[in-house]
Amino acid sequence: MAVQTVTGFLGAHAAASAAHEHRFGFLGHSLAGLFSGALSGAFLQSAAVTVVTGSGTQNPSTTVELAVIHLLTGAVAGGILMFVIGFIKGARSDNSPHG
């Protein structure tokens, strides 16, 4: 779970640097990444490592594959939550009255 939390932090900051128009501050990106990484570690820990073959039987993963799966799961979760919050903040600011 710690791996996903750290990579969630990194994923949120990577997504923010890729999409400048959806940024909402270093602290916001950090919290979003840490929160989503921790949640992905708590809820997707076993689901993300379950790999099945075309016939439906479980395919055991190696240690390196498991590490990559955990790293990517946390990073993607951090990036997704950063974008969701950025889109919502952008939509709210576009709909606010000007004047």
C-alpha positions in Angstrom: 0.0 0.0 0.0 2.9 2.4 0.7 4.2 1.9 -2.9 0.8 3.0 -4.4 0.6 6.0 -2.0 4.0 7.3 -3.1 3.4 6.6 -6.8 0.0 8.2 -6.5 1.7 11.4 -5.3 4.1 11.2 -8.3 1.3 10.4 -10.7 -0.7 13.4 -9.7 2.2 15.7 -10.1 3.1 14.2 -13.5 -0.5 14.7 -14.7 -0.5 18.3 -13.4 2.7 19.0 -15.3 1.3 17.5 -18.5 -2.0 19.4 -18.3 -1.2 23.0 -17.2 -4.8 24.2 -17.5 -6.0 21.8 -14.8 -3.5 22.6 -12.1 -4.7 23.6 -8.7 -1.6 23.9 -6.6 1.2 21.8 -5.2 -0.6 21.0 -2.0 -3.8 20.1 -3.8 -1.9 17.8 -6.2 0.0 16.2 -3.3 -3.1 15.5 -1.3 -5.0 14.2 -4.3 -2.1 11.9 -5.2 -1.5 10.6 -1.7 -5.3 10.0 -1.1 -5.9 8.2 -4.4 -2.7 6.2 -4.1 -3.7 5.0 -0.6 -7.2 4.1 -1.8 -5.9 2.2 -4.8 -3.5 0.3 -2.4 -6.4 -0.5 -0.1 -9.0 -1.5 -2.6 -7.1 -2.6 -5.7 -4.2 -4.4 -4.1 -5.6 -7.9 -4.9 -7.7 -7.0 -7.9 -4.8 -5.4 -9.8 -2.5 -8.4 -9.5 -5.1 -10.9 -10.6 -4.1 -11.8 -14.2 -6.0 -14.4 -16.1 -5.3 -16.2 -19.3 -7.7 -16.4 -22.3 -9.3 -19.6 -20.9 -10.0 -17.9 -17.5 -7.4 -19.6 -15.4 -5.2 -17.5 -13.2 -1.7 -16.7 -14.4 0.7 -16.3 -11.6 2.8 -13.1 -11.7 6.5 -12.8 -11.0 7.8 -10.4 -8.3 8.9 -7.9 -11.0 5.5 -7.9 -12.6 3.8 -7.4 -9.2 6.1 -4.4 -8.5 5.3 -2.8 -11.8 1.6 -3.4 -11.4 1.6 -1.8 -8.0 3.7 1.2 -9.2 1.4 1.8 -12.2 -1.8 1.3 -10.3 -0.9 4.1 -7.8 0.5 6.4 -10.4 -2.6 6.1 -12.6 -5.0 6.5 -9.7 -3.1 9.7 -8.7 -3.3 11.1 -12.2 -7.0 10.3 -12.6 -8.0 12.0 -9.3 -5.9 15.0 -10.2 -7.7 15.3 -13.5 -11.1 14.8 -12.0 -10.5 17.6 -9.4 -9.0 19.8 -12.1 -12.0 19.3 -14.4 -14.5 20.0 -11.6 -12.6 23.1 -10.5 -12.4 24.3 -14.1 -16.1 23.7 -14.7 -17.1 25.5 -11.5 -15.0 28.5 -12.3 -16.4 28.6 -15.9 -20.0 28.7 -14.5 -19.4 31.3 -11.8 -20.9 34.7 -12.4 -18.4 37.2 -13.7 -18.5 40.8 -12.6 
